[in-house]
């Protein structure tokens, strides 16, 4: 009489062939249940060793023998290894792309920032830089300056305040209080003294 493998359920087998009649214990497969499939969380297919249930965290593959990408947040797809979610600051199928300009993470699939941008950045992925004339950053969607450097105005802060302005100028339209001898709402021209005398 043949001795049954310790990996046979209830250690019972055909006494002539050694075939484990009731199946294999968890973690084993094959005719004699002598092949290892311990990477599976539960049972594996008796003939192929393919895992029949889920894989442990960070593992994937038919036998859960492959490791998920280090940028995956926890689990990845059992078959493909595609990350279910990414660690903060990463996006893409395998979380290999960086979304560095986002303050609070980005969408896993397209990399668009879920919140505000880091200071000095704008755009859906916060990859574009605010103009150097902006002070304290710019608006995320448009890139318009939130505040201008002294002496400039306009959405892009690329307009120069009039030379005759006393205390800088309005950030939107450039209007200001004029020094003596300067005229108009923006104080960009001096009075014509000849016209005044006439």
Contact map, one row per residue, 1 for C-alpha under 8 A:
111000000000001100000000000000000000000000000000000000000000000000000000000000000000000000000000000000000000000000000000000000000000000000000000000000000000000000000000000000000000000000000000000000
111100000000001111000000000000000000000000000000000000000000000000000000000000000000000000000000000000000000000000000000000000000000000000000000000000000000000000000000000000000000000000000000000000
111110000000001001000000000000000000000000000000000000000000000000000000000000000000000000000000000000000000000000000000000000000000000000000000000000000000000000000000000000000000000000000000000000
011111010011111001010000000000000000000000000000000000000000000000000000000000000000000000000000000000000000000000000000000000000000000000000000000000000000000000000000000000000000000000000000000000
001111110011100001010000000000011100000000000000000000000000000000000000000000000000000000000000000000000000000000000000000000000000000000000000000000000000000000000000000000000000000000000000000000
000111111010000000000000000000000000000000000000000000000000000000000000000000000000000000000000000000000000000000000000000000000000000000000000000000000000000000000000000000000000000000000000000000
000011111010000000000001100100011100000000000000000000000000000000000000000000000000000000000000000000000000000000000000000000000000000000000000000000000000000000000000000000000000000000000000000000
000111111111100000011111100000011000000000000000000000000000000000000000000000000000000000000000000000000000000000000000000000000000000000000000000000000000000000000000000000000000000000000000000000
000001111111000000010111100000000000000000000000000000000000000000000000000000000000000000000000000000000000000000000000000000000000000000000000000000000000000000000000000000000000000000000000000000
000000011111000000000100000000000000000000000000000000000000000000000000000000000000000000000000000000000000000000000000000000000000000000000000000000000000000000000000000000000000000000000000000000
000111111111100000010000000000000000000000000000000000000000000000000000000000000000000000000000000000000000000000000000000000000000000000000000000000000000000000000000000000000000000000000000000000
000110011111110000011100000000000000000000000000000000000000000000000000000000000000000000000000000000000000000000000000000000000000000000000000000000000000000000000000000000000000000000000000000000
000110010011111011111100000000000000000000000000000000000000000000000000000000000000000000000000000000000000000000000000000000000000000000000000000000000000000000000000000000000000000000000000000000
000100000001111111111000000000000000000000000000000000000000000000000000000000000000000000000000000000000000000000000000000000000000000000000000000000000000000000000000000000000000000000000000000000
111100000000111111000000000000000000000000000000000000000000000000000000000000000000000000000000000000000000000000000000000000000000000000000000000000000000000000000000000000000000000000000000000000
110000000000011111000000000000000000000000000000000000000000000000000000000000000000000000000000000000000000000000000000000000000000000000000000000000000000000000000000000000000000000000000000000000
010000000000111111100000000000000000000000000000000000000000000000000000000000000000000000000000000000000000000000000000000000000000000000000000000000000000000000000000000000000000000000000000000000
011110000000111111110000000000010000000000000000000000000000000000000000000000000000000000000000000000000000000000000000000000000000000000000000000000000000000000000000000000000000000000000000000000
000000000000110011111000000000110000000000000000000000000000000000000000000000000000000000000000000000000000000000000000000000000000000000000000000000000000000000000000000000000000000000000000000000
000110011011110001111111000000111000000000000000000000000000000000000000000000000000000000000000000000000000000000000000000000000000000000000000000000000000000000000000000000000000000000000000000000
000000010001110000111110000000000000000000000000000000000000000000000000000000000000000000000000000000000000000000000000000000000000000000000000000000000000000000000000000000000000000000000000000000
000000011101100000011111000000000000000000000000000000000000000000000000000000000000000000000000000000000000000000000000000000000000000000000000000000000000000000000000000000000000000000000000000000
000000011000000000011111100000001000000000000100000000000000000000000000000000000000000000000000000000000000000000000000000000000000000000000000000000000000000000000000000000000000000000000000000000
000000111000000000010111110111001000000000000100000000000000000000000000000000000000000000000000000000000000000000000000000000000000000000000000000000000000000000000000000000000000000000000000000000
000000111000000000000011111100001000000000100000000000000000000000000000000000000000000000000000000000000000000000000000000000000000000000000000000000000000000000000000000000000000000000000000000000
000000000000000000000001111100000000010001110000000000000000000000000000000000000000000000000000000000000000000000000000000000000000000000000000000000000000000000000000000000000000000000000000000000
000000000000000000000000111110000001111101110000000000000000000000000000000000000000000000000000000000000000000000000000000000000000000000000000000000000000000000000000000000000000000000000000000000
000000100000000000000001111111001111110000010100100000000000000000000000000000000000000000000000000000000000000000000000000000000000000000000000000000000000000000000000000000000000000000000000000000
000000000000000000000001001111111111100000011111100000000000000000000000000000000000000000000000000000000000000000000000000000000000000000000000000000000000000000000000000000000000000000000000000000
000000000000000000000001000111111110000000000111100000000000000000000000000000000000000000000000000000000000000000000000000000000000000000000000000000000000000000000000000000000000000000000000000000
000000000000000000110000000011111100000000000110000000000000000000000000000000000000000000000000000000000000000000000000000000000000000000000000000000000000000000000000000000000000000000000000000000
000010110000000001110000000011111100000000000000000000000000000000000000000000000000000000000000000000000000000000000000000000000000000000000000000000000000000000000000000000000000000000000000000000
000010110000000000010011100111111110000000000100000000000000000000000000000000000000000000000000000000000000000000000000000000000000000000000000000000000000000000000000000000000000000000000000000000
000010100000000000000000000111111111000000000000000000000000000000000000000000000000000000000000000000000000000000000000000000000000000000000000000000000000000000000000000000000000000000000000000000
000000000000000000000000000111001111100000000000100000000000000000000000000000000000000000000000000000000000000000000000000000000000000000000000000000000000000000000000000000000000000000000000000000
000000000000000000000000001110000111110000000000100000000000000000000000000000000000000000000000000000000000000000000000000000000000000000000000000000000000000000000000000000000000000000000000000000
000000000000000000000000001110000011111100010000111000000000001000000000000000000000000000000000000000000000000000000000000000000000000000000000000000000000000000000000000000000000000000000000000000
000000000000000000000000011100000001111110000000000000000000000000000000000000000000000000000000000000000000000000000000000000000000000000000000000000000000000000000000000000000000000000000000000000
000000000000000000000000001000000000111110000000000000110000001110000000000000000000000000000000000000000000000000000000000000000000000000000000000000000000000000000000000000000000000000000000000000
000000000000000000000000001000000000111111110000001111110000001100000000000000000000000000000000000000000000000000000000000000000000000000000000000000000000000000000000000000000000000000000000000000
000000000000000000000000000000000000011111100000001011110000000000000000000000000000000000000000000000000000000000000000000000000000000000000000000000000000000000000000000000000000000000000000000000
000000000000000000000000011000000000000111110000001111000000000000000000000000000000000000000000000000000000000000000000000000000000000000000000000000000000000000000000000000000000000000000000000000
000000000000000000000000111000000000000111111000001110000000000000000000000000000000000000000000000000000000000000000000000000000000000000000000000000000000000000000000000000000000000000000000000000
000000000000000000000000011110000000100101111101111110000000001000000000000000000000000000000000000000000000000000000000000000000000000000000000000000000000000000000000000000000000000000000000000000
000000000000000000000000000010000000000000111111111100000000000000000000000000000000000000000000000000000000000000000000000000000000000000000000000000000000000000000000000000000000000000000000000000
000000000000000000000011000111101000000000011111100000000000000000000000000000000000000000000000000000000000000000000000000000000000000000000000000000000000000000000000000000000000000000000000000000
000000000000000000000000000011100000000000001111100000000000000000000000000000000000000000000000000000000000000000000000000000000000000000000000000000000000000000000000000000000000000000000000000000
000000000000000000000000000011000000000000011111110000000000000000000000000000000000000000000000000000000000000000000000000000000000000000000000000000000000000000000000000000000000000000000000000000
000000000000000000000000000111000011100000011111111000000000001000000000000000000000000000000000000000000000000000000000000000000000000000000000000000000000000000000000000000000000000000000000000000
000000000000000000000000000000000000100000011001111100000000011000000000000000000000000000000000000000000000000000000000000000000000000000000000000000000000000000000000000000000000000000000000000000
000000000000000000000000000000000000100111111000111111100000011100000000000000000000000000000000000000000000000000000000000000000000000000000000000000000000000000000000000000000000000000000000000000
000000000000000000000000000000000000000101111000011111000000000000000000000000000000000000000000000000000000000000000000000000000000000000000000000000000000000000000000000000000000000000000000000000
000000000000000000000000000000000000000111110000001111100000000000000000000000000000000000000000000000000000000000000000000000000000000000000000000000000000000000000000000000000000000000000000000000
000000000000000000000000000000000000000111000000001111110000000000000000000001000000000000000000000000000000000000000000000000000000000000000000000000000000000000000000000000000000000000000000000000
000000000000000000000000000000000000001110000000001011111011000100000000000001000000000000000000000000000000000000000000000000000000000000000000000000000000000000000000000000000000000000000000000000
000000000000000000000000000000000000001110000000000001111111000100000000000000000000000000000000000000000000000000000000000000000000000000000000000000000000000000000000000000000000000000000000000000
000000000000000000000000000000000000000000000000000000111110000000000000011100000000000000000000000000000000000000000000000000000000000000000000000000000000000000000000000000000000000000000000000000
000000000000000000000000000000000000000000000000000000011111000000111000011100000000000000000000000000000000000000000000000000000000000000000000000000000000000000000000000000000000000000000000000000
000000000000000000000000000000000000000000000000000000111111100111110000001101000000000000000000000000000000000000000000000000000000000000000000000000000000000000000000000000000000000000000000000000
000000000000000000000000000000000000000000000000000000110111111111110000000111111000000000000000000000000000000000000000000000000000000000000000000000000000000000000000000000000000000000000000000000
000000000000000000000000000000000000000000000000000000000011111111000000000001111000000000000000000000000000000000000000000000000000000000000000000000000000000000000000000000000000000000000000000000
000000000000000000000000000000000000000000000000011000000001111110000000000001100000000000000000000000000000000000000000000000000000000000000000000000000000000000000000000000000000000000000000000000
000000000000000000000000000000000000101100010000111000000001111110000000000000000000000000000000000000000000000000000000000000000000000000000000000000000000000000000000000000000000000000000000000000
000000000000000000000000000000000000001100000000001000110011111111100000000001000000000000000000000000000000000000000000000000000000000000000000000000000000000000000000000000000000000000000000000000
000000000000000000000000000000000000001000000000000000000011111111100000000000000000000000000000000000000000000000000000000000000000000000000000000000000000000000000000000000000000000000000000000000
000000000000000000000000000000000000000000000000000000000011100111110000000000000000000000000000000000000000000000000000000000000000000000000000000000000000000000000000000000000000000000000000000000
000000000000000000000000000000000000000000000000000000000111000111111000000000000000000000000000000000000000000000000000000000000000000000000000000000000000000000000000000000000000000000000000000000
000000000000000000000000000000000000000000000000000000000111000001111101001100001110000000000000000000000000000000000000000000000000000000000000000000000000000000000000000000000000000000000000000000
000000000000000000000000000000000000000000000000000000000100000000111111000000001010000000000110000000000000000000000000000000000000000000000000000000000000000000000000000000000000000000000000000000
000000000000000000000000000000000000000000000000000000000000000000011111000000000000000000000000000000000000000000000000000000000000000000000000000000000000000000000000000000000000000000000000000000
000000000000000000000000000000000000000000000000000000000000000000001111100000000000011001000111000000000000000000000000000000000000000000000000000000000000000000000000000000000000000000000000000000
000000000000000000000000000000000000000000000000000000000000000000011111111100000011111000000110000000000000000000000000000000000000000000000000000000000000000000000000000000000000000000000000000000
000000000000000000000000000000000000000000000000000000000000000000000011111000000011111000000000000000000000000000000000000000000000000000000000000000000000000000000000000000000000000000000000000000
000000000000000000000000000000000000000000000000000000001100000000000001111100000001100000000000000000000000000000000000000000000000000000000000000000000000000000000000000000000000000000000000000000
000000000000000000000000000000000000000000000000000000001110000000010001111110000011100000000000000000000000000000000000000000000000000000000000000000000000000000000000000000000000000000000000000000
000000000000000000000000000000000000000000000000000000001111000000010001011111011111100000000000000000000000000000000000000000000000000000000000000000000000000000000000000000000000000000000000000000
000000000000000000000000000000000000000000000000000000000001000000000000001111111111000000000000000000000000000000000000000000000000000000000000000000000000000000000000000000000000000000000000000000
000000000000000000000000000000000000000000000000000001100011110100000000000111111000000000000000000000000000000000000000000000000000000000000000000000000000000000000000000000000000000000000000000000
000000000000000000000000000000000000000000000000000000000001110000000000000011111000000000000000000000000000000000000000000000000000000000000000000000000000000000000000000000000000000000000000000000
000000000000000000000000000000000000000000000000000000000001100000000000000111111100000000000000000000000000000000000000000000000000000000000000000000000000000000000000000000000000000000000000000000
000000000000000000000000000000000000000000000000000000000001100000011000000111111110000000000100000000000000000000000000000000000000000000000000000000000000000000000000000000000000000000000000000000
000000000000000000000000000000000000000000000000000000000000000000010000000110011111000000001100000000000000000000000000000000000000000000000000000000000000000000000000000000000000000000000000000000
000000000000000000000000000000000000000000000000000000000000000000011001101110001111110000001110000000000000000000000000000000000000000000000000000000000000000000000000000000000000000000000000000000
000000000000000000000000000000000000000000000000000000000000000000000001111110000111110000000000000000000000000000000000000000000000000000000000000000000000000000000000000000000000000000000000000000
000000000000000000000000000000000000000000000000000000000000000000000001111100000011111000000010000000000001000000000000000000000000000000000000000000000000000000000000000000000000000000000000000000
000000000000000000000000000000000000000000000000000000000000000000000011100000000011111111100110000000000001000000000000000000000000000000000000000000000000000000000000000000000000000000000000000000
000000000000000000000000000000000000000000000000000000000000000000000011100000000000111111000010000000000000000000000000000000000000000000000000000000000000000000000000000000000000000000000000000000
000000000000000000000000000000000000000000000000000000000000000000000000000000000000011111000000000000011100000000000000000000000000000000000000000000000000000000000000000000000000000000000000000000
000000000000000000000000000000000000000000000000000000000000000000000000000000000000011111100000011101001100000000000000000000000000000000000000000000000000000000000000000000000000000000000000000000
000000000000000000000000000000000000000000000000000000000000000000000010000000000000011111110011111000001101001000000000000000000000000000000000000000000000000000000000000000000000000000000000000000
000000000000000000000000000000000000000000000000000000000000000000000000000000000000010011111111111000000111111000000000000000000000000000000000000000000000000000000000000000000000000000000000000000
000000000000000000000000000000000000000000000000000000000000000000000000000000000000000001111111100000000001111000000000000000000000000000000000000000000000000000000000000000000000000000000000000000
000000000000000000000000000000000000000000000000000000000000000000000000000000000110000000111111000000000001100000000000000000000000000000000000000000000000000000000000000000000000000000000000000000
000000000000000000000000000000000000000000000000000000000000000000001011000000001110010000111111000000000000000000000000000000000000000000000000000000000000000000000000000000000000000000000000000000
000000000000000000000000000000000000000000000000000000000000000000001011000000000010111001111111110000000001000000000000000000000000000000000000000000000000000000000000000000000000000000000000000000
000000000000000000000000000000000000000000000000000000000000000000000010000000000000000001111111110000000000000000000000000000000000000000000000000000000000000000000000000000000000000000000000000000
000000000000000000000000000000000000000000000000000000000000000000000000000000000000000001110011111000000000000000000000000000000000000000000000000000000000000000000000000000000000000000000000000000
000000000000000000000000000000000000000000000000000000000000000000000000000000000000000011100011111100000000000000000000000000000000000000000000000000000000000000000000000000000000000000000000000000
000000000000000000000000000000000000000000000000000000000000000000000000000000000000000011100000111111001100001010000000000011000000000000000000000000000000000000000000000000000000000000000000000000
000000000000000000000000000000000000000000000000000000000000000000000000000000000000000010000000011111000000000000000000000001100000000000000000000000000000000000000000000000000000000000000000000000
000000000000000000000000000000000000000000000000000000000000000000000000000000000000000000000000001111100000000000001100100011100000000000000000000000000000000000000000000000000000000000000000000000
000000000000000000000000000000000000000000000000000000000000000000000000000000000000000010000000001111111100000011111100000011000000000000000000000000000000000000000000000000000000000000000000000000
000000000000000000000000000000000000000000000000000000000000000000000000000000000000000000000000000011111000000010111100000000000000000000000000000000000000000000000000000000000000000000000000000000
000000000000000000000000000000000000000000000000000000000000000000000000000000000000000100000000000001111100000011110000000000000000000000000000000000000000000000000000000000000000000000000000000000
000000000000000000000000000000000000000000000000000000000000000000000000000000000000000111000000001001111110000011100000000000000000000000000000000000000000000000000000000000000000000000000000000000
000000000000000000000000000000000000000000000000000000000000000000000000000000000000000111100000001001011111001111100000000010000000000000000000000000000000000000000000000000000000000000000000000000
000000000000000000000000000000000000000000000000000000000000000000000000000000000000000000100000000000001111111111000000000000000000000000000000000000000000000000000000000000000000000000000000000000
000000000000000000000000000000000000000000000000000000000000000000000000000000000000110001111010000000000111111000000000000000000000000000000000000000000000000000000000000000000000000000000000000000
000000000000000000000000000000000000000000000000000000000000000000000000000000000000000000111000000000000011111000000000000000000000000000000000000000000000000000000000000000000000000000000000000000
000000000000000000000000000000000000000000000000000000000000000000000000000000000000000000110000000000000011111100000000000000000000000000000000000000000000000000000000000000000000000000000000000000
000000000000000000000000000000000000000000000000000000000000000000000000000000000000000001110000001000000111111110000000000010000000000000000000000000000000000000000000000000000000000000000000000000
000000000000000000000000000000000000000000000000000000000000000000000000000000000000000000000000000000000110011111000000000111000000000000000000000000000000000000000000000000000000000000000000000000
000000000000000000000000000000000000000000000000000000000000000000000000000000000000000000000000001001111110001111111000000111000000000000000000000000000000000000000000000000000000000000000000000000
000000000000000000000000000000000000000000000000000000000000000000000000000000000000000000000000000001011110000111110000000000000000000000000000000000000000000000000000000000000000000000000000000000
000000000000000000000000000000000000000000000000000000000000000000000000000000000000000000000000000001111100000011111000000000000000000000000000000000000000000000000000000000000000000000000000000000
000000000000000000000000000000000000000000000000000000000000000000000000000000000000000000000000000001110000000011111100000000000000000000010000000000000000000000000000000000000000000000000000000000
000000000000000000000000000000000000000000000000000000000000000000000000000000000000000000000000000011100000000010111111110001000000000000010000000000000000000000000000000000000000000000000000000000
000000000000000000000000000000000000000000000000000000000000000000000000000000000000000000000000000011100000000000011111100001000000000000000000000000000000000000000000000000000000000000000000000000
000000000000000000000000000000000000000000000000000000000000000000000000000000000000000000000000000000000000000000001111100000000000000111000000000000000000000000000000000000000000000000000000000000
000000000000000000000000000000000000000000000000000000000000000000000000000000000000000000000000000000000000000000001111110000001100000111000000000000000000000000000000000000000000000000000000000000
000000000000000000000000000000000000000000000000000000000000000000000000000000000000000000000000000010000000000000001111111001111100000011010000000000000000000000000000000000000000000000000000000000
000000000000000000000000000000000000000000000000000000000000000000000000000000000000000000000000000000000000000000001001111111111100000001111110000000000000000000000000000000000000000000000000000000
000000000000000000000000000000000000000000000000000000000000000000000000000000000000000000000000000000000000000000000000111111110000000000011110000000000000000000000000000000000000000000000000000000
000000000000000000000000000000000000000000000000000000000000000000000000000000000000000000000000000000000000000110000000011111100000000000011000000000000000000000000000000000000000000000000000000000
000000000000000000000000000000000000000000000000000000000000000000000000000000000000000000000000001011000100001110000000011111100000000000000000000000000000000000000000000000000000000000000000000000
000000000000000000000000000000000000000000000000000000000000000000000000000000000000000000000000001111000000000110001100111111111000000000010000000000000000000000000000000000000000000000000000000000
000000000000000000000000000000000000000000000000000000000000000000000000000000000000000000000000000110000000000000000000111111111000000000000000000000000000000000000000000000000000000000000000000000
000000000000000000000000000000000000000000000000000000000000000000000000000000000000000000000000000000000000000000000000111001111100000000000000000000000000000000000000000000000000000000000000000000
000000000000000000000000000000000000000000000000000000000000000000000000000000000000000000000000000000000000000000000001110001111110000000000000000000000000000000000000000000000000000000000000000000
000000000000000000000000000000000000000000000000000000000000000000000000000000000000000000000000000000000000000000000001110000011111010011000011100000000000000000000000000000000000000000000000000000
000000000000000000000000000000000000000000000000000000000000000000000000000000000000000000000000000000000000000000000000000000001111110000000010100000000001000000000000000000000000000000000000000000
000000000000000000000000000000000000000000000000000000000000000000000000000000000000000000000000000000000000000000000000000000000111111000000000000000000000000000000000000000000000000000000000000000
000000000000000000000000000000000000000000000000000000000000000000000000000000000000000000000000000000000000000000000000000000000011111000000000000110010001110000000000000000000000000000000000000000
000000000000000000000000000000000000000000000000000000000000000000000000000000000000000000000000000000000000000000000000000000000111111111000000111110000001100000000000000000000000000000000000000000
000000000000000000000000000000000000000000000000000000000000000000000000000000000000000000000000000000000000000000000000000000000001111111000000111110000000000000000000000000000000000000000000000000
000000000000000000000000000000000000000000000000000000000000000000000000000000000000000000000000000000000000000000000011000000000000011111000000011000000000000000000000000000000000000000000000000000
000000000000000000000000000000000000000000000000000000000000000000000000000000000000000000000000000000000000000000000011100000000100011111100000111000000000000000000000000000000000000000000000000000
000000000000000000000000000000000000000000000000000000000000000000000000000000000000000000000000000000000000000000000011110000000100011111110111111000000000000000000000000000000000000000000000000000
000000000000000000000000000000000000000000000000000000000000000000000000000000000000000000000000000000000000000000000000010000000000000011111111110000000000000000000000000000000000000000000000000000
000000000000000000000000000000000000000000000000000000000000000000000000000000000000000000000000000000000000000000011000111101000000000001111110000000000000000000000000000000000000000000000000000000
000000000000000000000000000000000000000000000000000000000000000000000000000000000000000000000000000000000000000000000000011100000000000000111110000000000000000000000000000000000000000000000000000000
000000000000000000000000000000000000000000000000000000000000000000000000000000000000000000000000000000000000000000000000011000000000000001111111000000000000000000000000000000000000000000000000000000
000000000000000000000000000000000000000000000000000000000000000000000000000000000000000000000000000000000000000000000000011000000110000001111111100000000001000000000000000000000000000000000000000000
000000000000000000000000000000000000000000000000000000000000000000000000000000000000000000000000000000000000000000000000000000000100000001100111110000000011000000000000000000000000000000000000000000
000000000000000000000000000000000000000000000000000000000000000000000000000000000000000000000000000000000000000000000000000000000110011011100011111100000011100000000000000000000000000000000000000000
000000000000000000000000000000000000000000000000000000000000000000000000000000000000000000000000000000000000000000000000000000000000011111100001111100000000000000000000000000000000000000000000000000
000000000000000000000000000000000000000000000000000000000000000000000000000000000000000000000000000000000000000000000000000000000000011111000000111110000000100000000000001000000000000000000000000000
000000000000000000000000000000000000000000000000000000000000000000000000000000000000000000000000000000000000000000000000000000000000111000000000111111111000100000000000001000000000000000000000000000
000000000000000000000000000000000000000000000000000000000000000000000000000000000000000000000000000000000000000000000000000000000000111000000000001111110000100000000000000000000000000000000000000000
000000000000000000000000000000000000000000000000000000000000000000000000000000000000000000000000000000000000000000000000000000000000000000000000000111110000000000000001000000000000000000000000000000
000000000000000000000000000000000000000000000000000000000000000000000000000000000000000000000000000000000000000000000000000000000000000000000000000111111000000110000001100000000000000000000000000000
000000000000000000000000000000000000000000000000000000000000000000000000000000000000000000000000000000000000000000000000000000000000100000000000000111111100111110000001101001000000000000000000000000
000000000000000000000000000000000000000000000000000000000000000000000000000000000000000000000000000000000000000000000000000000000000000000000000000100111111111110000000111111000000000000000000000000
000000000000000000000000000000000000000000000000000000000000000000000000000000000000000000000000000000000000000000000000000000000000000000000000000000011111111000000000001111000000000000000000000000
000000000000000000000000000000000000000000000000000000000000000000000000000000000000000000000000000000000000000000000000000000000000000000000001100000001111110000000000000100000000000000000000000000
000000000000000000000000000000000000000000000000000000000000000000000000000000000000000000000000000000000000000000000000000000000010110000000011100000001111111000000000000000000000000000000000000000
000000000000000000000000000000000000000000000000000000000000000000000000000000000000000000000000000000000000000000000000000000000000110000000000101110011111111100000000001000000000000000000000000000
000000000000000000000000000000000000000000000000000000000000000000000000000000000000000000000000000000000000000000000000000000000000100000000000000000011111111100000000000000000000000000000000000000
000000000000000000000000000000000000000000000000000000000000000000000000000000000000000000000000000000000000000000000000000000000000000000000000000000011101111110000000000001000000000000000000000000
000000000000000000000000000000000000000000000000000000000000000000000000000000000000000000000000000000000000000000000000000000000000000000000000000000111000111111000000000001000000000000000000000000
000000000000000000000000000000000000000000000000000000000000000000000000000000000000000000000000000000000000000000000000000000000000000000000000000000111000001111101001100001000000000001010000000000
000000000000000000000000000000000000000000000000000000000000000000000000000000000000000000000000000000000000000000000000000000000000000000000000000000000000000111111000100001000000000001111000000000
000000000000000000000000000000000000000000000000000000000000000000000000000000000000000000000000000000000000000000000000000000000000000000000000000000000000000011111000000000000000000000111000000000
000000000000000000000000000000000000000000000000000000000000000000000000000000000000000000000000000000000000000000000000000000000000000000000000000000000000000001111100000000000110010001111100000000
000000000000000000000000000000000000000000000000000000000000000000000000000000000000000000000000000000000000000000000000000000000000000000000000000000000000000011111111100000011110000001110000000000
000000000000000000000000000000000000000000000000000000000000000000000000000000000000000000000000000000000000000000000000000000000000000000000000000000000000000000011111000000011110000000000000000000
000000000000000000000000000000000000000000000000000000000000000000000000000000000000000000000000000000000000000000000000000000000000000000000000000000000000000000001111100000011000000000000000000000
000000000000000000000000000000000000000000000000000000000000000000000000000000000000000000000000000000000000000000000000000000000000000000000000000001110000000010001111110000010000000000000000000000
000000000000000000000000000000000000000000000000000000000000000000000000000000000000000000000000000000000000000000000000000000000000000000000000000000111000000011001011111001111000000001000000000000
000000000000000000000000000000000000000000000000000000000000000000000000000000000000000000000000000000000000000000000000000000000000000000000000000000001000000000000001111111110000000000000000000000
000000000000000000000000000000000000000000000000000000000000000000000000000000000000000000000000000000000000000000000000000000000000000000000000001100011100100000000000111111000000000000000000000000
000000000000000000000000000000000000000000000000000000000000000000000000000000000000000000000000000000000000000000000000000000000000000000000000000000001110000000000000011111000000000000000000000000
000000000000000000000000000000000000000000000000000000000000000000000000000000000000000000000000000000000000000000000000000000000000000000000000000000001100000000000000011111100000000000000000000000
000000000000000000000000000000000000000000000000000000000000000000000000000000000000000000000000000000000000000000000000000000000000000000000000000000011100001111000000111111110000000011000000000000
000000000000000000000000000000000000000000000000000000000000000000000000000000000000000000000000000000000000000000000000000000000000000000000000000000000000000000000000110011111000000011100000000000
000000000000000000000000000000000000000000000000000000000000000000000000000000000000000000000000000000000000000000000000000000000000000000000000000000000000000000001111110001111100000011100000000000
000000000000000000000000000000000000000000000000000000000000000000000000000000000000000000000000000000000000000000000000000000000000000000000000000000000000000000001110100000111110000011100000000000
000000000000000000000000000000000000000000000000000000000000000000000000000000000000000000000000000000000000000000000000000000000000000000000000000000000000000000011100000000011111111011100000000000
000000000000000000000000000000000000000000000000000000000000000000000000000000000000000000000000000000000000000000000000000000000000000000000000000000000000000000011100000000001111110000100000000000
000000000000000000000000000000000000000000000000000000000000000000000000000000000000000000000000000000000000000000000000000000000000000000000000000000000000000000000000000000000111110000000000000000
000000000000000000000000000000000000000000000000000000000000000000000000000000000000000000000000000000000000000000000000000000000000000000000000000000000000000000000000000000000111111000000110000000
000000000000000000000000000000000000000000000000000000000000000000000000000000000000000000000000000000000000000000000000000000000000000000000000000000000000000000010000000000000111111100111110000000
000000000000000000000000000000000000000000000000000000000000000000000000000000000000000000000000000000000000000000000000000000000000000000000000000000000000000000000000000000000100111111111110000000
000000000000000000000000000000000000000000000000000000000000000000000000000000000000000000000000000000000000000000000000000000000000000000000000000000000000000000000000000000000000011111111000000000
000000000000000000000000000000000000000000000000000000000000000000000000000000000000000000000000000000000000000000000000000000000000000000000000000000000000000000000000000001111100001111100000000000
000000000000000000000000000000000000000000000000000000000000000000000000000000000000000000000000000000000000000000000000000000000000000000000000000000000000000011011000100001111100001111110000000000
000000000000000000000000000000000000000000000000000000000000000000000000000000000000000000000000000000000000000000000000000000000000000000000000000000000000000001111000000000111110011111111100000000
000000000000000000000000000000000000000000000000000000000000000000000000000000000000000000000000000000000000000000000000000000000000000000000000000000000000000011111000000000000000011101111100000000
000000000000000000000000000000000000000000000000000000000000000000000000000000000000000000000000000000000000000000000000000000000000000000000000000000000000000001110000000000000000011100111110000000
000000000000000000000000000000000000000000000000000000000000000000000000000000000000000000000000000000000000000000000000000000000000000000000000000000000000000000010000000000000000111000111111000000
000000000000000000000000000000000000000000000000000000000000000000000000000000000000000000000000000000000000000000000000000000000000000000000000000000000000000000000000000000000000111000001111100100
000000000000000000000000000000000000000000000000000000000000000000000000000000000000000000000000000000000000000000000000000000000000000000000000000000000000000000000000000000000000000000000111111100
000000000000000000000000000000000000000000000000000000000000000000000000000000000000000000000000000000000000000000000000000000000000000000000000000000000000000000000000000000000000000000000011111110
000000000000000000000000000000000000000000000000000000000000000000000000000000000000000000000000000000000000000000000000000000000000000000000000000000000000000000000000000000000000000000000001111111
000000000000000000000000000000000000000000000000000000000000000000000000000000000000000000000000000000000000000000000000000000000000000000000000000000000000000000000000000000000000000000000001111111
000000000000000000000000000000000000000000000000000000000000000000000000000000000000000000000000000000000000000000000000000000000000000000000000000000000000000000000000000000000000000000000011111111
000000000000000000000000000000000000000000000000000000000000000000000000000000000000000000000000000000000000000000000000000000000000000000000000000000000000000000000000000000000000000000000000111111
000000000000000000000000000000000000000000000000000000000000000000000000000000000000000000000000000000000000000000000000000000000000000000000000000000000000000000000000000000000000000000000000011111
